[in-house]
Amino acid sequence: MFGLISSISSTIASLLPPGLLLTLLVLPLSSSKHISAYRSEFIGTLLMIGLTFSPGKWIFQDNLYAAWAVHAMGVVAADKLGGGQHVNPAVSVTMFALGKCDYDEMYARIAGAMGGGLVAFPLFKVLADNLGWTPLGGPEYNPVGDADGSASAMSEFVATFLLLVLIYVVNWELNFGKHHYWIKQTLTAIGIRFLIEVFPTAGPAMNPMLGTTWAVFADGGFPTDHRHYLVYWVASILGGLASAFGYAVYDGNTFFGMKLPFGPVKAKAPKAKKS
């Protein structure tokens, strides 16, 4: 009996990307709300990778600025079609720190994003091979000239910090009226392109999921080098948390459920006078 079970499990494991089953473990532990979050993050991540990694590879290989423009449109389209998911564990942790989601939702969102990324890269490789397209690439830590990973980690820290600041500003601080969604997403896309060009040391990923799921696909298993996790997980999440702390000081928001002893810097809107 156990021989049969072992054979079946080995067959299933050989057909699935490494680690995908682990992301599914969150499902029995979650409410329907969080299962929906997992599903949304999974689908949103597939869309994000397909629509933002393909410019310059599948289309406009020889036109850099056109590829940048399509990448920006891909950022907007992936968010719109996916329903506005985080698709980024650093963002999910940051939103949890600011009280925008609870711990279970954060966990489900991270698991869903990881699941989507683990499926996306091999799926799009099959698509590229069958259609004769250039295979997609991904962010990679290069130890040459950065043996301890500190330079790459600092690059990811600052890039992720600035990405989250951009998210706060265009989503929560500015109001563009009836065209708010399209304008704020376009500004987000432009900001992401700017950060990619200015912080190229480790890809950049600005997203732990992208760094690790690409490494799993490229190397056939999860990285064993601790520097990978320093660069793509520790540095990125610390960058997000630093931005969350700064926003809590500015806005008066709680930070991990605690009211900070200083702030807010942001002026309160004057109360309307009673007539």
N, C-alpha and C positions, 0 to 999 in steps of 0.2 A: 504493500500500500504506500509506504513512504517513498519507495523507489518511483512509483508513478507520480506522486506529489512533487518529488524532486525534479522529475523530468518535465512536468508541466510548468513548474515555476521557473526552471532554467530556460525553457522555450520562451515564456512570456518575458523574462528579464532580457533575453537576447534581442527581442524585438523592440524594446523600449529604451529611450535614452537613459543613461545612468542617473539615478536620483529622482526620476519622475514619480515613481511609486511613493517615495518618501513625502513628496509634496501633497499626495492624495490622502495621507494620513490625517490631515487637518479636517477632512470632510465629516467623518463620524463624530468629531468633537465639537462641531460648530452648529449654530442655529441656521435656519433657512436663510436669514439675512446674510450670514457670513459665507454660506455656501454660494450664494449669489455673488458675493464679493470675489470669491475665488474664481468663479466662472468668468466674471467680467474682467478680472485682471489677466486671466489666461488668454482670453480672446483679444483684449486690448494690447497685450504684449506681442501676440502674433501679428496684429495689424501694425503696431509701431515698428517692429523690426522689418517687416516686409516693405512698408511704405517709406521708411527713412534710411534704410541701409542699401536699398536698390539704386537710388540716384548715383550716377558715376560708375556703377557696375553694370546694371542692366539697361539703363538709358543715359544718354548724354555722357558717354565715356570720354569723349574728346572735347567737351565744352564745360569747363569748371563752373562758370557762373550760372549756366542753365541747370547744372546738377544741383547747385546750391539752392536755386529757386524751387526746383522740384522737391528737394529735401524739406524746405520750409512748408510747401504745400502738403507734404507727407505728414509733417508734425501736426498740422491742423486737421487733416483728414483722419489720421489715426485717432486723435482725441474725439473728434465728432462722431465717427463711426463706432468707436469703442465705448462711448458714453462718459468720457472724462475720468478714466481710472488713473491710479498713481503710476503704474507700470515701473515702479522704482522703489526698492526697499528703503533707501535713504529718505525718500519722500514720505513713505508710510510711517517710519519711525518718528520723523519730524512732526507729522500730523498727530500722532499719538502723544508726543511731548506737549503739543499745544492744545490737547483735549478735543481735537477734531474727529477722532475715532477712538474706540476703546481697544484694549489689548487684543481681544479675540479677533476683532476686525483687522487690526494691523497684521496679526499673524496670518490670517487667511489671505490678505492682500499680498503679503510677501510670498507665501506659498504659491498663490496663483500666478504671480509674475514669474517666479522661478520655473514653474511648470510650463508656462508659455514659452519662455526662453529656451528651455531644454528641448522643446518640440520644434521651435521655429527654425533653428539653424540647420538641423538635419533635414527638415521638411523642404526648406528653400534650396538646400544643396541638391536634393533629388530633382526639384523643379528646374534648377539651373542646368544640371547634367542632361536632363531629357530634352531641354530646349536649346542647348548649346550656348547658354549664357555664362558670363563670368561669375564664378562663385563669390558669394558675399564674404566679407572679412569681419573682423571684430577687434576690440581693444586688447592690447597685450602689454604686459609689463616687460620692459627690457632692462636686464641688470647691467648692461654695458654702461659704464660711467655712473652707475647708481647701484652699487653693490648691496647697500643696506635697504634700498627702496625708499629712503627718506625723501628724495627729490620728487619721485613719482607720487608718494603719499601726500606731500605738501601740495602738489599740483591738483590732485583729486580733491583734497580738502578745500582749497580756495575755490575751485571751479564749482563744486557742489554747494558751497556756501553762497556763492553769487547766483547760482541757479535758483536756490530757494528764495533768496531776496527778491529776485525777479518775479517768482510766483506770487509772493506776498503782495508786491506792488501792483501788478496788473490784475490780480484776482480780487484783492481785498481793499486796496487803497484808492484805486482809480475807477472811475465810472465813465464809460464811453457811450452811454445812452443806449439807444435801440440796437446799435451795432456792436455792443460791448463784447460779445463772445468772439466775433470774427477779428476785431481789432486786438483784443488781448491775446488771442491765440497766435495771431501773426507776429505780434511783438515777442511772444515767448519763443516762436520759431527763429526769429532773427537773433534773439539773445542766445539761444542754444548754438546757432552757427558761430556767433562771435566767440563763445566760450570754447568751442571745438578748435577754432583757429588759434586762440591765445594760449590755451593750456593743452598742448599736444603730447606732453611727456609720457603719459600712460594711456594714450588712446585719443582723446580722453574717454572715459566711460561716464563719469558723473552718475553712475548707476551700478551698484554692486551686482545686480542681476546680470547685466550685460557682460561685465568682466568675467564672472564665473561661468555663466552658461556658454559663452564663447569658448572659454578654456576647456570646459568639459567636452564640447564638440570637437575642438581642434586636437586635443590630446587624448581623448577617449576615456577620460575619468576626471574626478575632481582633483584640483591642484593639491600637491603635497608641500609645496614651498610656502612657508608662513608669510613671506613677503607679498604674495598674491593677496592674501586676506588683509594684510596691513594696508595695502594700497587701495583695494577696491571695496573693502567693507569697513574697516576701522576708520580710515581717513575720510571716506565719503559720508559715513554716518555722523562722525564728529563734526564735519562741516555743516551738515544739516542741523545738528543739535545746537551748534554755535549760532546759526542763523535764527533758530527758534528762540533761543535765549535772548538774542538781540531784539527780536520782534516782540517778545513778552515785555521787555523793558520799555520798548517804544509804545506799544498798544495797551499795556496793562493786563495782557492775557496771562493766564496761569501757565506755569512751566512744570510739567509732570504733576499737575494737580495742586501745585503750591503757588500761592500769591507771593510774588517777589517783594522784598522790603523796600524797593525803590522803583520809581516810575509811577505812572506812565509819562513818557515824554510827549506823546501826542496830545494836543489840546482837545478838550471835550467840546462837542458841538453845543452851542448855546441853546438853552431851553426856550421853546416858543412861549411867548407871553400869552397869558390868558386874557381873552377879551372881556 
